C-alpha cells in the first residue's frame, strides 16, 4: 500500500476533435492538457465501466505518442508546504491538518488511533510529512488513497469490506510469481523503547504465544531471537500497537506475490481476494490486495494484483 497512485495515458500527438455532430480540424493534442487538470479514468466492457483512477496531470511529455503522467490525490499534498510543530498529537489530527484546503477526505475510521510524540514541519511538503511519519513508526505505518479518501494504519492493512473471488486457471491467467512466505524464525520477540524527557524509558514488546496469536507488552517467555528498536514515540498504547504490528510482520506466513487477471472481475486496493487453486490447494485462502496495476490498450487489457498477508 503506497501513498502514491499513478497513471500514464498515451494518445496520438494530433487528433480531430468531435464537438456535438461536427468534426473540427486536426489539432495538437498536447495543447488540450496541462499540469493540475483533473483526470478520471474509467474502464470496462459493454458500457459497464469501473473507476480505475482519479487524480491530476503532473506532466505532459512531448513524445510520439503523447505521454500524459498523472498522480492521485497525493498530488495535492505534494504541492503544499507546511510549518508547524505537533506535540503528543493523535495521527488523525495531523492528517486533518495536512488535508486542509485540499479535496482529500479524512474519516476517523480510516486512521489508526495512535499518538505522535513530536513532529516538526519546516517547509515540508505534505508527502514529505507522510514520509517523516512512516520513518517515525519504523516504516510499519502505511498510507494509501481510496479515490479521495486517505487511509493510515499500522501493518497489516485492513480490508475495505469488499471482496473478489479468484480461481487460478479460470479467471486468473498467471500466478507464477506467488511464493510461499515462511517466517525465518517465529520464535522472536520485538522490543520497542523510547526515552521520555524526564529520562525514564518506555518499553513495549510484541511476542507470539502460539500460532496466529500475538500479544503486546508481554515477553514471549522464550530464548529465541530478540529484536530491539529505539523510536521517538513515548505513548505506551501506541508503542504496544507498534510492537504487535512489527512482530506480526516478522512472523506471518502464507503466500505473497502477483496474480495476472483479465480486466474483469474488477477489484482494487484493500479488497479481500478469495483465491481457489485446484492444482496447488495449499495456495488457496483469503488475502488482502496491497497493489494493483492495469494495462489497457491495443494489445488488450490485463489487471495485475499484488497480495499481502493472509486474512
N, C-alpha and C positions, 0 to 999 in steps of 0.2 A: 504494500500500500504506500505508494509515493504521493506526495502532496501536489505534484505537478502532472496535469493531464495535457497531452499534446496531440495535435493532428496536423497532417500535411496534405494539402489539396493541390493536385496538378491539373491544369487546364490549358487549352491552346493559347498561344500568345495573341492571337487575333480571332474575333468571332463576330457574327452578325446577331444583334440583339433583337428579340421579338417584343414589341410593345403592343398589347392587345392583339389585333389581327395584322399588324404591319411589321414587316421586317426592315429594320434600319440598316444603314450602311455598315460595312465591316469596320471594326474599331479595335484598338489595342486593349486587351483585357486588363492589363496592368493598371490602366487609368481608373478602373472601377473599384480598386481595392486599396485600402490604406491602413496603417497601424491603428489599432484600437477599435476597428469596426467589429461589431458583434457577429458571431458565426454560430449557426445551428446546423448540425449535420444529422440527417435522418435517413436511415437505410432500411430496405426490406423488399418484400415481393408482393406483387398483385395489389398495390395500393396500401398495404398494411405496413406502415413504417414505424420504426422504433428509433428513439433518440440515442445516437451513439456518442455525440459530443456537443458540448455547448461552451463557448468561450469567446476569445478575441483574436484578431490578427496581430501577430507580433512582428512579422517580416514578410516582404514580398521580394522574392529572388527572381531577377531578370534572366531566367533560363528558358530553354525551349524543351518541353512545355513549361509554361509559367508555374512557379512553385510558391505556394502560399503557406507560411508556417503559422500555426495557431497554438494558443495556450488557454487552458481552462481558467477558472476564477482566481487561481493563484496569481494570474497576471495583474489583477487589481491590487494585490498585496505587494507585488514586486515594484510597482510604480509609485508606492508611497513610502515616505521615511518618517521615523518616529523618534522622539526624545522624551524618555520617561524612565523613572525608577519604580519598580514594583518590589514591595517587601511583604513576605508572608501573604501572598495573594493566590486565590484559587485560580486554576488554569482557565476556567470558564470566563472569569473577569478579564484576564489578559487577552483571550481570543475576542471577546466582545469589543475591547478597546481597539485591537488591530483592525477589526471589521467595520469600525465606524466610517461612514462616508463611502462605503462600497456597497455592492449589491449582494455581498455574501451574507447568507443566513446562518445565525448561530442559535442552536437549540440545546438546552441544558441536557437533554437525554443523549445527545451525541458527543458530549465532552466528559471525560473521566473526572471524578471528584478527587483531584489531587491538589496539593499546595506547593507553590514555588516559593522558596525561601527568599531569593533575591534575583532580579533580572534587571540589568542596566541596558537601556537602549539609547545609543548616541548616534543619531542619524543612520540607524539600521533600517533597511527596507523590511517590509512585512515578512517576506520569505526568509530573509536573514534572521529575523526574530524566531521564526519556527525552527531554523537550524540550531540556534542557540538553545532553544528548549529541548530539542532532541538530544543534543550533547549533554545537557544538564541531567537528563534522565537516562544516561548511559546508552543512548540510541535504542532504547526499548519503547520509547513513545512514538506512536505512529500518527501521521496526519494524512487525511485524504478528503477528496471532494466527491459528493454525490450531487452532480449538477451544481446548484448554488450553495448547497449545504456543506459546511465544513465539519469534519469529524476529527476527534483527537482522543486517542486511547492507548493504554499500555498493551503490549503484546500479550496474548493473541488478539487480533482484531475481531470484533463482534459482527455477526451477520446482520443484515437489514431485514431479516424475516422472509426474504424471497428465496425461492429455490428452483433448480432446474434438474431434470433427470437426464443423465448421460449414459449411453451404453456403448462401450468400446467395440468397434467393428460394426456399429449401426449408425448412430449419428455422430460418432467420434471417428475422424479419419485416421489420425495417428496419435499414439500415446507412447511413442518410443523413448521420449525423454524422461518419463516417470522413473524415479529412482527411490529405492527403499531408504528411508531415513531411520537409522538406528543411533540412539544416543551412545556416544563413546563410553560414557560412564554415568549410569543412572544413580550411582552412589556418590552424589555430590551435594555439597551444601554451599549456598550462596550467602555471603555476608556483606551487607552494605553498612557503612558507617559514615557519620558526618559529625563535625565538631561545631558545637554551638558557640556563640560569642562569649558565654560565661566560661568556656573551656571544657565543659562536660561533653562526653561523646555519646551520640545516639546511635544505636545499633539495631539492625533488623536482619532476620535470617529467613531464607526460603529453603526448605528441605523436603524430601519425599519420604513419607512413612511407608507407603505401598503404591503399587501401580495406579496411575491416574488420580492420585490424591496428593495435592501439595498443601503444605502448611507454612504459615509465616510466623516469625518471631519464636520459632521452636526449632531447636537443633535436631538434625536427623538422627543423632544418637549413634553415629557410626564412625568408623575410622577412615571413611572414604575421602575423596578429594574435597578440599575447601577452597572456594574462590572468594577472595576478599577484595572489595572495591570501595574506594573513597569517593564520596559525592558531596555536593554542597547543600543537599536537601535535608533539613533537620526536622520536618514534620514527621512524627512517628508513624501515623497512619499511612502517609504517602510512602515512607521507606518500606513499610511492611508490604504494600502493594507492589512496589518495585522489586523487592526480593522474591516474592512469589512469582511474579511475571518472568523475571530473569531465570529463575530455576526451571520454570516450565519450558522456556525457550531452549535451555541446555539439555533437557531430558525427554522431551516428547518424541514419539516415533510415529511411523506410518509411511506414507509416500508423499513426495513433492515433485514438482516439475511442471511441464506444459502439456496441454492437450490441444490438438488442432481439430476444429469443428467446421461444419458448414456455417453459413451466416445464420441459419436457423438450427436449433432453437436459440432465441435471444437470451442472453444472460450478461451480467456485468459485475463490477467490483462489489465485494462484500455479500454476494449471493452465496447460498449453500449449493454445492454441486453434489448430487447423489449419483455416485458412479457405480455402474454394474460392469463386471468383467467376467464373462463365461470362461475364457481361456485361462486367466490368472485370477481366480476368485479372491486371493489374498489382497488384491489391489482395490477391491470394492470397498465402499464406505462413503461417508458424508464428509466433504472437505469444504473449507472456505475458499472462495475465489479472491486471490490477492492482486491480480493484474489481468488486463485484457488488451489485446491488440487486434484490430480489424483492418483487413485489406479488401478494398472493393474497387474493381476496375475492369478493363477489357479482358483480363485473363480469368475473371470470375471473382468470387468472394469467399473469404475464409475468416473465421474467428478463432484466435488462439488465446486460451485462458491459462493462467498460472494458478496452481492450487497450493495452499499452505497447509496449516495443521489440520489433522482430522478432528471433526466436531463430535 
